Amino acid sequence: MTPRILLIEDDPRLAAMLSEYLGEAGFHVSTAAAGRAGLEQLGREPYDALVLDLMLPDIDGLEVCRRLRATSDTPVLMLTARGDTMDRVVGLEIGADDYLPKPFEPRELLARLRAILRRRHSSRASNVLRFGRLEIDRDARVVRVDGAERSLTGHQFTLLVALAEKAGRVLSRDTLMDLVKGEALEAFDRSIDVHVSRIRAAIEDDPKKPRRLLTVRGAGYVFAKQQD
């Protein structure tokens, strides 16, 4: 099946060049010249990936990505002409899958886009998250360490998945509540420490010295990516 790509880019010459190049590489490319128009297209039609310029004439690419992530996990490759690395960091933190600074070679964009789509396909092929000795089976809702099942409540499993799916990113309490919305977690903001403590008791070798589920003082929690 031909991958469908949406390119949101306000430079008509660049948009035309990339559309032709990606088309010759086997992609079906649609374009939008502004952020709101791009979001409207994303709402009307499914796309396999989004190539998103940071600088747009109405809302910028960061805002487009933020709004998209509220409803969709469509992969995003962000293009930026800015030299400030913070823009790139913020883009990745709010959900962009990769970024490419301008000017760039079209071949590099193609390679990065293909890599994003491969990761997407791989993640869909398996619904099991593996981190060294830890295995999280999202379909069966089972957690294993060294092959042995560990006991978690449904609420705790949902919270663990939310953290593991964003491994390496610090998640605030508000972000975690958004990720697990729909779950009946009474007074979740205040009880999160209890849930995290019980998850640690299930998955950590030493819950008092956790290596996997870490507290970032004043910011929230992070699921560490290290393998053990």
C-alpha positions, 0 to 999 in steps of 0.5 A, a space after each residue: 500500500 502506498 504510504 500517504 504523507 501530508 506536508 505542511 509547508 508554506 514555501 511553495 517551491 520547497 513544497 513542490 520539490 518535496 512533493 515531486 521527490 517523495 512521489 518519485 520515491 513511492 509516496 502519495 503526498 498531499 500539501 497544506 500551506 498553513 497550520 490550520 489548513 493542515 489540521 483540517 486535512 488531518 481531521 478529514 483523511 488518514 495519513 501515515 505520517 506528517 512532515 511539518 514545518 516549524 515556521 508557518 503563517 498562522 499557528 506554528 508547527 509546535 502548536 500544530 503538533 500539540 493539537 494533533 497529539 491531543 487526538 492522534 499518534 500520526 508520526 511527525 517529522 518536523 522541519 526547522 530553520 531555527 538555530 535554537 535547539 530548544 525549539 527542537 527539544 520542545 518539538 520532541 517533548 510535545 510529540 514530534 518523532 524526529 526533526 530535520 534542520 533546514 537546509 537539508 538534502 531531500 535524501 536525508 528527509 526520505 531516509 528519516 521518513 522511512 525510518 519513522 514509518 518502519 518504527 511505526 510498523 514495528 510498534 504496531 506489529 507487536 503490542 508488547 513493550 520490552 525493557 531488558 528483563 521487564 515485559 509489558 503485554 498491553 493486550 493481555 494486560 500482564 507484566 512480567 519480570 524475568 518471565 514471572 508475572 507480577 501483580 498490578 491492579 488495572 489502574 496501576 497497569 494503565 499508569 505503567 503503560 502510560 509511563 513506559 510508552 513515553 520512556 525517557 520523557 519526564 511526565 508531570 501529574 497533569 500529563 499522566 492524568 491526560 494519558 490515563 483519562 477515562 480511568 476511574 482513578 479517584 483523586 488521582 493527582 494526590 494518590 499518584 505517589 501511592 500507585 507509583 510506589 506499588 508499581 515499583 514494588 512489583 517491577 523493581 529489584 529494590 523499590 527503595 532504590 528504583 532503577 526503572 521508574 524514577 522521580 524527578 523532583 518538582 517535575 514528575 516521573 520518568 520511565 528510564 530506558 536503560 536495559 537490565 
